[in-house]
Amino acid sequence: MTAEQRQNLQAFRDYVRKTLDPTYILSYMGPWLQDEVVQFIQAEKNNKGPMEAASLFLQYLLQLQTEGWFRAFLDALYSAGYCGLYEAIESWDFQKLEKLEEHRLLLQRLQPEFKTRINPTDILPELSECLINQECEEIKQICFTKGMMAGAEKMVECLLRSDKENWPKVLKLALEKENSTFSELWIVEGFKMVESKAVEDDDTETSSIQIFIQEEPECQVLSQNPCTPSEAFSNNFNGPLKPRNYQLELALPAEKGKNTIICAPTGCGKTFVSLLICEHHLKTSPHGGKGKVVFFANQIPVYEQQATVFSRYFERLGYSVAGVSGATTDNVSMQDIIENKDIIILTPQILVNSLNDGTIPSLSVFTLMIFDECHNTSKHHPYNQIMFRYLDHKLGGSPGPLPQVIGLTASVGVGDAKTVEEAMLHICKLCAALDTSVIATVRDNLEELEQFVYKPQKFFRKVESRTTNTFKSIISQLMKETEGLAKNVSEELGKLFQIQNREFGTQRYEQWIVAVHKACMVFQMPDKEKESSICRALFLYTSHLRKYNDALIISEHAQMKDALNYLKAFFQDVKNAAFDETEQDLTRRFEEKLEELEEISKDPSNENPKLRDLYLILQEEYHLKPETKTILFVKTRALVDALKKWIEENPALSFLKPGILTGRGKTNQATGMTLPAQKCALEAFRASGDNNILIATSVADEGIDIAQCNLVILYEYVGNVIKMIQTRGRGRARDSKCFLLTSNADVIEKEKVNMFKEKIMNESISMLQTWDEMKFEKTVQRIQLDEKFIRDSQRKPQPAPDKENKKLLCGKCKAFACYTADIRVVEKSHYTVLGNAFKERFVSKPHPKPKIYDSFEKKAKIFCAIQKCCHDWGIHVKYKTFEIPVIKIESFVVEDIASGVQRRHAKWKDFHFERVQFDPAEMPI
């Protein structure tokens, strides 16, 4: 244990005291605590209660000098069920526990009412997920021996210590289920089922809320030659394709009419299996009936690939095929397509929209639905929204038949499961979400499968970080100075900068600085001029801190000179903009250190050890096998560019001629790759003998067809078990290898956990396949009913639009921009402002990347007209014949005219104001 960890545990001891009953983890701490110490702690609990026992436990814990006790403590917390406290201590972030404080206070106040109104045995089954197993047993025992009131008192005591972030909501649902009158007192408005919020660092390609994983539509021909799906089918449509035996095995349950999840490895031909199922379904539709199939693909590139594959396969058989995605939906009639086509390929949101607006009355219009990457059927994913409709129809007894459901995936995942039993429950929940009664895997034809699907060897490379890092020391000092300046701007907001345990150059610091940035945007004072000055200054300080933090992250994973160039470009942009006194001061501080930073970044002794190890891997693999094809996975676009430059500048590696593949979305630094650019990069990687390495973000494991490669390198890149199986599946050639390269031992540990989870996933599937059909269907139906009850309980009506006129203020300087009454919606998703007055409040500069898309021609960028501000407000476009501004809501603060309260909205959909559609008649002639 480090001195810092010991110090942190001491600093956060109050959270531990409020949450932990140490007697529940003493059995796991046997090797570290003497028997007499264990007895003292148990006696302390019996005499003075769990909080005093926790204090004594921490006292003994912090006195330990033996190596490894801190890890053992964390493992004990996890094993005993203290998952919330475990996560908080591991990251030294106690915000989730802090958010529970208001609910604890409310429950303490309501404890007398709780004791008299609640029968704890009625609600314990629902609440058990929020309590430790031993606590549940103790509550039952007390109810039995001392009565319900004593049991209720014990339940309150346990809930007050619960570290499960959703316990207030679970308690509310349990009370409502029992129609308890106490439910009226237990108010949890404003409480949200907490999800891991995605950091507003758009440069990170993977989402921390939810990762929608994709795999490519595989090459389906029976030869072992690498090719694209399109090539595969065009080369083999002269006659019928002969399926392999394992593909027939996978298709069999679905061909018998069963709702089925097909779980089989990447590269085995699941798309071809879906073609077999689809063809059988259409040919065997009941006499006089006509089958109608819908195939869902999550991403546009996958949608396009599958639309091509299905068209080439089925049109030769006389069936009609059509595809609709977000890019084409405005040009087609969904009603006509569904009425006139046999097979429809869709991105799922299209169907969600059509069901919501009534274009498609119900799912009964289809006879078969196929979900590609069906493991994404969870939470608010469009797949789940479609299946909510299906299940409401099924469980609500609505008239009309329902379509057969087929899911395709390489991995059903196990969620947070740690045991086979928990994994089985997770898989049953996925089956319930998709209403499936069969999980089809290859069992009878495994030997044949292994002839065509190769599992790459997995290697872990732990690399030491730089022993000294003067670059980081200098940047960290600049960050401390900037924090100090920000702290002195406002006494009230300065308190935000007094939080300890923030490490520069981390994702956690990024999250903190984004939170501070948001708080600054809605800060208010009676003196509006002073408010504007403070907000503008703090906006600048937090923006600079964020850039410094980005640079430290780049330096950690790439070259120091890449990080320095990133900062130099940023400060050049600062000079080219408003460049007020604050910015001049910050620039001067940076430039005073610039010469020293330049020298450090050029010093060969400061080479990144991770790059040296990456160099050795590439050298060795290409020496052994010059025709090697490599995919190098990294976390961010900035790292893609940095590693591409590093390879090109390295004489011994430049022969690789690296290509890049990133997502299509816009980031803080740049717009993403367009779909044609993605296709071009993939085609170059497939076809070119020179282009031997592709540097990619998560987009390459999210559904784009990748040619066979024999080397996969995960550069500080790790996800969940599904992501692991998908990325590993990219190495599909014989004798392929997969390296995980990291300086963080926790990353390797997480990947090993993923490997363990893959093992228990396979065991769980095998166990479920032994269940008789009746037992499986009953389990699935029980889960469906429970989930529907929760879903119905949580349904809230859409908030009515606020018709009151409001002000939009610049998010940086708080200058008035416009009124909501002047805002108009253009083509559903773009927002413009009417009137000449608004034109006086912004200035325009030619857009660095002018572009024409749909009815819009992007011509310029618009900025706040206040000379010391110049905050980016959006763009200026030509729309049909009109020149109009298009604004982005995240650049503004919304002020209520009556109350003066200010709010910030990250997206237009979160801003519930009365929307008025754009009308050309309102435009001046």
NUVEXMI-581056 format. One record per residue (C-alpha): residue in one letter; x, y, z. Coordinates in steps of 0.02 Angstrom, whole numbers, plus 50000, padded with zeros to 5 digits. Layout:
N
AXYZ...
! end
This chain:
925
M500005000050000T500655017249957A500745031550080E499455040649974Q498215026149987R498445025550175Q498195044350185N496635043450075L495865029550178Q496155040150333A495385055350247F493825045950187R493595035650346D491895043650383Y491155035950225V491805018950280R491115021250456K489385025950391T489305011350270L490294996350332D489814983450461P491554975950481T490924959750555Y490284955050381I492044955350307L493084948850453S493044931150385Y493904937250226M495244946650325G495824931650429P497624931550362W497834949950407L497014951650578Q497424941850735D496034931950819E495994943450971V495794958650858V494324950250771Q493544946950942F493814965150996I492934971450838Q491464959550860A491304964751043E491344983150992K489884980250875N488884971051007N489194984651137K489205000751036G488554996650861P489284994650685M489915012550667E491055011350819A491574993950763A492045001150593S493105014550679L494035001250777F494234990450622L495005005150524Q496165008950670Y496884991250665L496894991250474L497915007150459Q499205000250580L499584985350467Q501284985650383T501194968850290E501184970950101G499534966950015W498284970950152F497484985350056R497094974249906A496434961050025F495294974150105L494584979049935D494334960849888A493444957850053L492254972350021Y491864965749847S491614947849906A490464952950048G489374963349930Y489964981049970C490134985049783G489765003749801L491055006249939Y492294995449842E492125006349686A492235022449787I493845017449875E494635010149719S494385026549624W494395037949779D492785045349713F491365045649840Q490125056249743K488875042049720L488865038549907E488725057149942K487165058349833L486305045749947E486465057250098E484825066650068H483885050150059R484705044050220L484155060050308L482375057850244L482305039750301Q482975044550473R481575057450490L480275044850433Q480915030350538P479475030950665E478185030150525F479165016350437K479165005550594T477285006850617R476735005250435I477934992850356N477954973950361P479774971050315T479504953150255D478344959850117I479644971150037L481244961650081P481264951249918E481334967349814L482564975949931S483754961349948E484794967449800C485174983349899L485714974350058I487094962550113N486534944250118Q486874943250305E485814958750334C484344950450246E484514935050357E484634945750514I483054955450466K482104939050441Q482744932350607I482254947950704C480524948050624F480314930050681T480984932050858K480544950150904G479144955050787M478864965650633M479184982550713A480924977250772G481224969750600A480734986250518E481924995550633K483324983750581M482874986350397V483015005250417E484715003050501C485314992450355L484635004250221L485485019050304R487135009950279S486755003450103D488055008249972K486915003449825E486585019349728N484825014049675W484125008949846P482965024149864K482125020049698V482035001449734L481225005349901K479945016449814L479505002849688A479374989749825L478205000849926E477115004449774K477034986049730E476334982449904N475174997649894S475955003950056T475325020550124F477145024450170S477475026249984E476635043449990L477945049250115W479445041650026I479755054849892V481195051749774E480845064549638G482485070249565F483275053649610K483895044849454M484465027149428V486265031849414E487205026449260S489025029449225K488905046349142A489885048648985V491225061549007E491045076048887D492735072248815D492145068148642D493895063248594T493635046548681E492825034848557T492085022748683S490585027648784S490595025148971I488685025048983Q488495010148866I489555002448730F488544996148582I489724983148514Q489654977148334E490504963448237E490734963348050P489634953147934E490844939147903C491444931547741Q490214917447714V490964907447572L491494889847610S493254892247548Q494554898647669N495054913247558P494904930347638C493634941647555T492284954147591P490464948847610S490024957347447E491394947847354A490904931747440F489124932247381S489424939247208N490694925447175N489514911647231F487774916247171N487934906247010G487224891347107P486574886947279L487784888347424K488124872847526P488074876647711R489264868747833N488574856447959Y488844868048107Q487884881848015L486414869847989E486514865748175L486424884148222A484944887148105L483914871848155P482954878648309A482464894448215E481904884348064K480764874848183G479934891548225K480774894448393N481274911848450T483164909348458I484784917948507I486194911448398C487834913248492A489354908448388P491114915248365T491594929348250G492074922448080C490964906948081G489644913647961K488174919748066T487584930947924F487474915647811V486494906647948S485274921247951L485074919647762L484654901147781I483364905147916C482624919247813E482484908747655H481674894247750H480444906347832L479904914147668K479724897347579T478724889247719S477504903247761P475744896247793H474684893047638G473974909447575G475094919347692K476614929547647G478154931447754K478904948447791V480644949347864V481534963947947F483404963047983F484144975848103A485934982248093N486574994648222Q487755005248119I487665012847946P489205003447877V488494986747937Y486774991347870E487514994847698Q488504978547697Q486994968247749A485834976947626T487044972147486V487204954147547F485324951347565S484924959647398R486164948847301Y485604932947386F483724935047381E483364944847223R483994930147119L482674919747209G481294931947161Y481104940847328S481114959847343V482344968247463A482464986247522G483514995447650V483135011047752S484335020547865G484425037847939A485345043547783T483925038247666T482335039247770D481835056647707N481795050347527V480695035047550S478985030247616M479115017347755Q477305012447727D477625008647542I479204998847580I478384987947713E476874985047604N477844980447446K479484972347502D479804954847568I481404958947663I481824975747741I483544980047811L483424993847943T484435003348069P483345000548224Q482995018748265I482035020148101L480775007248162V480685015448334N480265032148252S478975024148136L478115015448282N478115031548384D477355042248247G476095028848193T476825026048020I476915007648068P475425003048177S476204987848262L477524974248247S476184962348182V476584968248005F478174957548015T478304938648025L480164937648067M481334950048154I483224947048154F484304957148275D486154958048229E487254960448383C485754956248492H486744957648656N486394976348642T484564973348688S484664982448854K484294999048938H483765012448812H484525004748656P483315005048506Y483304985948507N482554986248681Q481294999748634I480694988648491M480574973648607F479634983948737R478264985848605Y478334967348569L478214962448753D476834974948792H475864967248647K476204949448710L475904952348895G474464964548871G473444952348767S473334963748614P472564956048458G473624950948309P475074938848288L476864943048337P478404939848229Q479684926348263V481264933748344I483054928848303G484604936448386L486394935148321T487924937948429A489694932048462S489444934448649V487894936048758G488994943248897V488754941049084G488554958949146D489244960849323A489094942349362K490454934149466T489724916649473V488924904549351E487244906949438E487314925949418A487874923949237M486404912349203L485224925649270H486014938849157I485814927649004C484014923549053K483674942349061L484334944348883C483244929748828A481764937948915A482124954548828L482124945648658D480734933348706T481844918748656S481664900948718V483234893448638I485094897948643A485884889748491T487744885948498V488834873548405R488894857448507D488804842748385N489984849748254L491354857948357E492784849748262E492144856748098L491934874048176E493734873948238Q494334870848060F493654887748007V493754898748163Y495464901848238K495664908548414P497194919848425Q498514917548559K498354930848694F499904939548766F500014952448905R501444965148901K501644975449059V502774990449024E503535002049154S503145020549142R504505033749125T505605033949282T505715052949278N504505064549191T505045082649191F503775086549054K502355081249169S503105091049315I503155107149214I501385105149145S500745100449318Q501525116249390L500665126649255M499025118149301K499275122049486E499595140349443T498035140749333E496995132949472G497665146149592L497165160149474A495435152649452K495235150749641N495525169349666V494245175149537S492755171749649E492705166949832E491135156449805L491705147149649G493485146149714K492885132749835L492675121049687F494575121049668Q494915115749847I494465097349823Q495965086049853N496545069749775R496425075549595E497825068449492F498325078349337G498305069149172T496865057349214Q495095054249155R494525058049331Y495265075549323E494385077749156Q492715073349238W493035085549379I493535099949265V491965097249157A490895098049315V491745114349368H491535121249193K489655117949200A489495125949372C490375141549309M489175143249163V487635145149275F488475155549412Q487435171249451M487715187649542P486665203349569D488015213449478K487805206849301E489375215249235K490415207049371E489525190449339S489995191549155S491805195349197I491955180949322C491105168349208R492205173149060A493795171749163L493315154849238F492805148549066L494565152549005Y495445144849156T494455128549147S494715127548958H496595129148981L496605116249121R495685104149009K496955106348869Y498415103948988N497585088049052D497355081848873A499195085048839L499735074848990I498655060248931I499435061148757S501175061948833E500805046648941H500345035948792A501335043548648Q502795055548622M503085071348723K503255081248563D501485075948511A500825082948675L501835098848655N501245101348475Y499465099148536L499715113348662K500625124548538A499175122848415F497945127048554F498885142748607Q499035148248426D497135146948411V496995157248571K498085170848496N497045171048337A495425173848434A494945187348561F496585185948660D496075196448810E497145200248964T496785183549048E497265173848892Q498825184548869D499365180549047L499055161849025T499965161748858R501445171048933R501595158049072F501595143948945E502855152348829E504045155348975K504175136348989L504115132748803E505995132248771E506265120148915L504815109348857E505525108948680E507205102848744I506395089448852S505295083048710K506815081248596D507885072148724P508025053548671S508135048248853N506315053548873E505695040848747N504065032648800P504415014548858K502725009348788L503225014948614R504875005648631D503924989648673L502694992448531Y504184994548414L504914977948473I503274968648447L503064975448270Q504894972248225E504834954348286E503164949848205Y503594957348036H505314949348039L504524932248068K503114935247945P503354950047825E501574948447755T500824951447929K499224961947935T498974971648098I497554981048181L498164992448320F496734997548436V496875013748536K495655023848643T495635041148564R495785049648396A497225060248460L498175044248494V497755037548320D498585052848244A500065052448364L500465033948331K500265036048143K501525050148147W502695039948259I502685025148138E502955036347985E504415045248068N505255029148124P506415023247984A506295005048039L504375005248034S503925017447896F503755002847773L502104998547860K501245013747782P499915015047919G498095018247882I496865025248009L495055021548051T494045032448172G492215035848208R491085047448110G490535058648254K491215075948289T492455078448432N493125093748521Q494655093148409A493985088148239T492595080548139G492645061848119M492965051647963T491585051847834L490835035347779P491735036247609A493385039547700Q493075024547813K492725013547662C494275019947574A495375016247726L494674998547741E494854995147555A496665000947560F497004989647707R496184974847620A496874977047446S498574985147467G500114974847497D500974990347565N499644995947690N500024982947825I499384991147984L497744999548027I497695010848181A495905011348242T494765016848382S493285006648442V492405009048275A493424994448207D492654982548333E490944990448310G490344983048148I491404987547999D492004973147890I493834970047927A494914959247816Q495814944347892C497284949647998N498494939448102L499044952348230V497934962448348I498744974748470L497714982548609Y498674998248658E498025003048832Y496354996948764V495154986148862G493264984948880N492014972048940V491954953548898I490944956548739K492194969348677M493614957348716I492834943448613Q492484955448469T494204963348459R495054946648479G493944940348337R494814952348218G496344940948219R495534927648111A497014920648015R497914904648068D499254907248201S498574924448241K499114933748399C498334946648512F499424957848623L498804968848765L500114982348793T499934993148949S500885001549091N499404999049207A499294982349299D497424985449327V497134984949139I497904967549128E496894962349280K495304968549199E495674958649041K495984943049145V494304946149229N493544946949054M494344930249012F493604922849171K491904930149126E492004922348953K492314905549039I490804907249154M489754913449007N490104897348912E489764886849068S488144896249098I487524893548920S487914874948936M486944874149100L485434883249027Q485424871548878T485124856948998W483514864749064D481884857748999E480894869548888M479494872249014K480694877849152F481604889749034E479994897548969K479314899849147T480934908449202V480894919849050Q479064924349077R479334928349261I480754940149216Q479684948249080L478264951449202D479444958649333E480304969849205K478624975649136F478044980249311I479624990549340R479494998349167D477675003149192S478075010149366Q479445021149295R478485027749145K478265046449154P477285057449035Q478315068548922P478485085749004A477375098748924P478325112048826D478665127748926K477755141648834E478565155648934N479795166148835K481595164248897K483285172148864L484795163648788L486425170748857C488185167348795G488875152648894K490545161248913C490235179748947K488345179548984A487975192548850F486165192348791A485965182548628C484115180148589Y482395175248653T481665157748633A480175165848546D481345169848400I482015152048382R481375141248239V481655122648203V482325118448030E482055100747965K481735093248138S483485094848211H484255111848169Y483885128048261T483985145548189V483575162848257L482465175348165G482705194048157N484075206448114A484405210148299F485225193148323K486395196348176E487115211148272R487585199748418F488755188048325V490225189248206S490625177148066K492245169448005P492415158347851H492205140147896P493865130647888K492945115647811P491475122047707K490325107947657I488645104247572Y487495091447654D485645088547616S484845105747594F486225114847689E487835123047632K488995126247779K489855142847746A490485151047906K490685149248094I489815161648209F490515168648372C489935180048512A490185197948455I490875203648624Q492695207148581K493415199248739C492345183648720C492185176748542H491335160948606D490875148348470W488975149248446G488755138248292I488805140148103H488105150747962V487305141047820K486385143147657Y484765133647674K483885132347505T483855150847459F484045157847636E485615163147731I485315158347912P486295155548074V486175138248155I486545138548342K487045124848465I486195125048634E487745119248730S488535136248691F487185145448788V486415147348960V484515148448969E483815161649089D482035161949152I481455179949130A480305179949282S481415171349410G483145174649337V483625156349364Q484905150249239R485095132649170R486265124049051H485695110948923A486915099248838K485695094748698W484155102648619K483105087448665D483405091348850F482705109048829H480805107948839F480265124448763E478865127548638R479595123448467V479005132948314Q479415126148141F480375136748017D479215145847896P479995154347743A478585167247751E479375174347910M481015178047822P481305195947762I481175198447575
! end
